[in-house]
């Protein structure tokens, strides 16, 4: 997920206090108590579907400093523990991240398709073509039989 955000999201705009751009990663957020209380804390966003982003928006609207940084060298978190939770979380965030626009959501999903699986599909097609031109045979790629023996 971090790779997707690093490619698709403008961290500079989020960190710039003069823009309205706001984002947050829910599993790990740090606040000063005074700022958290000023924006009403989680109680103020209890009805929001993507409450972490709404907290970030409230931080910016209150004139407080918002910073989006990679902390992968400091901590690790697991956002989803199952495929169902992953699907629910990503579709929810993708739809709301697209401002509830089906067209923009499909566009963003297409971009993710080209960023993630498409290179692997392309590699598979290229390798398949290479193998069809140069079939693997024992005479071309022969290894000594002792190569496969395990030490006793």
C-alpha positions as CSV (number, residue, x, y, z in Angstrom):
1,X,0.0,0.0,0.0
2,X,2.8,2.4,0.8
3,X,4.3,1.9,-2.7
4,X,0.9,2.9,-4.2
5,X,0.7,6.0,-2.1
6,X,4.3,6.9,-2.8
7,X,3.7,6.7,-6.6
8,X,0.2,8.2,-6.7
9,X,0.0,10.7,-3.9
10,X,1.7,14.1,-3.6
11,X,3.3,14.1,-0.2
12,X,4.6,17.7,-0.8
13,X,1.1,19.1,-1.1
14,X,-0.1,17.3,2.0
15,X,2.9,18.7,4.0
16,X,2.3,22.2,2.6
17,X,0.2,24.3,5.0
18,X,-1.1,26.5,2.2
19,X,-2.9,23.7,0.3
20,X,-6.1,21.9,1.2
21,X,-4.6,18.5,0.3
22,X,-4.8,16.2,3.3
23,X,-4.1,12.5,3.8
24,X,-3.4,10.2,6.7
25,X,-2.6,6.5,7.3
26,X,-5.0,5.3,9.9
27,X,-3.0,2.5,11.5
28,X,-0.3,4.8,12.8
29,X,-0.9,8.5,13.4
30,X,0.8,10.8,15.9
31,X,-0.8,13.9,17.4
32,X,0.0,16.4,20.0
33,X,-2.6,16.2,22.6
34,X,-3.5,19.9,22.2
35,X,-4.1,19.5,18.5
36,X,-6.0,16.3,18.8
37,X,-8.3,17.9,21.4
38,X,-8.7,21.1,19.3
39,X,-10.1,19.1,16.3
40,X,-12.4,17.0,18.6
41,X,-10.4,13.8,18.4
42,X,-12.0,10.6,17.1
43,X,-15.4,11.5,18.6
44,X,-15.7,14.3,16.1
45,X,-15.3,11.8,13.2
46,X,-17.1,8.8,14.5
47,X,-19.6,8.9,11.6
48,X,-17.0,9.1,8.9
49,X,-16.1,6.1,6.8
50,X,-12.5,7.2,6.3
51,X,-11.9,8.8,9.6
52,X,-8.1,9.1,9.3
53,X,-8.4,11.3,6.3
54,X,-11.1,13.4,8.0
55,X,-8.8,13.9,11.0
56,X,-6.1,15.1,8.6
57,X,-8.5,17.5,7.0
58,X,-9.6,18.9,10.3
59,X,-5.9,19.4,11.3
60,X,-5.4,21.5,8.2
61,X,-8.7,23.4,8.6
62,X,-7.7,24.2,12.2
63,X,-4.4,25.7,11.0
64,X,-2.3,23.1,12.6
65,X,0.7,21.4,11.0
66,X,0.0,18.2,9.1
67,X,2.9,16.0,8.0
68,X,2.8,12.8,6.0
69,X,6.0,10.8,6.3
70,X,7.2,7.3,5.8
71,X,7.9,5.7,9.1
72,X,8.7,2.2,7.7
73,X,12.1,2.3,9.4
74,X,10.5,3.0,12.8
75,X,7.4,0.7,12.9
76,X,5.5,-1.8,11.0
77,X,1.7,-2.3,11.0
78,X,-0.7,-4.7,9.4
79,X,-3.8,-2.9,8.1
80,X,-5.7,-6.0,7.0
81,X,-5.6,-9.6,8.3
82,X,-7.6,-11.3,5.5
83,X,-8.5,-10.9,1.8
84,X,-12.0,-9.9,2.7
85,X,-10.8,-7.1,5.0
86,X,-8.3,-6.0,2.3
87,X,-11.1,-5.9,-0.3
88,X,-13.5,-4.0,1.9
89,X,-10.8,-1.5,3.0
90,X,-9.4,-0.8,-0.4
91,X,-12.8,-0.5,-2.2
92,X,-14.0,1.9,0.6
93,X,-10.9,4.0,0.4
94,X,-10.7,4.0,-3.3
95,X,-14.3,5.1,-3.7
96,X,-14.1,7.8,-1.1
97,X,-10.6,8.8,-2.3
98,X,-12.2,9.4,-5.7
99,X,-14.7,11.8,-4.1
100,X,-17.5,9.3,-4.6
101,X,-17.1,9.4,-8.3
102,X,-17.5,6.0,-10.1
103,X,-15.6,7.3,-13.1
104,X,-12.6,8.5,-11.2
105,X,-12.7,5.3,-9.1
106,X,-12.5,3.2,-12.3
107,X,-9.7,5.4,-13.6
108,X,-7.7,5.0,-10.4
109,X,-8.3,1.2,-10.4
110,X,-7.0,1.1,-14.0
111,X,-3.9,3.0,-13.0
112,X,-3.3,0.5,-10.2
113,X,-3.8,-2.3,-12.6
114,X,-1.0,-0.9,-14.9
115,X,1.3,-0.2,-11.9
116,X,1.1,-3.6,-10.2
117,X,0.2,-6.7,-12.2
118,X,0.8,-5.4,-15.8
119,X,4.6,-5.5,-15.6
120,X,4.4,-9.1,-14.4
121,X,1.9,-10.0,-17.1
122,X,4.2,-8.4,-19.7
123,X,7.2,-10.3,-18.3
124,X,5.3,-13.6,-18.5
125,X,4.3,-12.9,-22.2
126,X,7.9,-12.0,-23.1
127,X,9.3,-15.1,-21.4
128,X,6.7,-17.3,-23.1
129,X,7.8,-15.9,-26.4
130,X,11.5,-16.5,-25.7
131,X,10.8,-20.1,-24.6
132,X,8.7,-20.7,-27.7
133,X,11.7,-19.5,-29.9
134,X,14.3,-21.2,-27.8
135,X,12.6,-24.2,-26.2
136,X,14.3,-25.5,-23.1
137,X,15.9,-28.8,-23.8
138,X,18.4,-30.9,-22.0
139,X,21.0,-30.4,-24.8
140,X,20.8,-26.6,-24.6
141,X,20.7,-26.2,-20.8
142,X,22.4,-29.3,-19.6
143,X,23.8,-29.5,-16.1
144,X,26.0,-32.3,-14.8
145,X,23.9,-34.9,-12.9
146,X,26.0,-34.4,-9.8
147,X,24.6,-30.8,-9.6
148,X,21.3,-32.2,-8.3
149,X,22.9,-34.6,-5.7
150,X,22.7,-33.6,-2.1
151,X,25.8,-34.1,0.1
152,X,25.5,-37.1,2.3
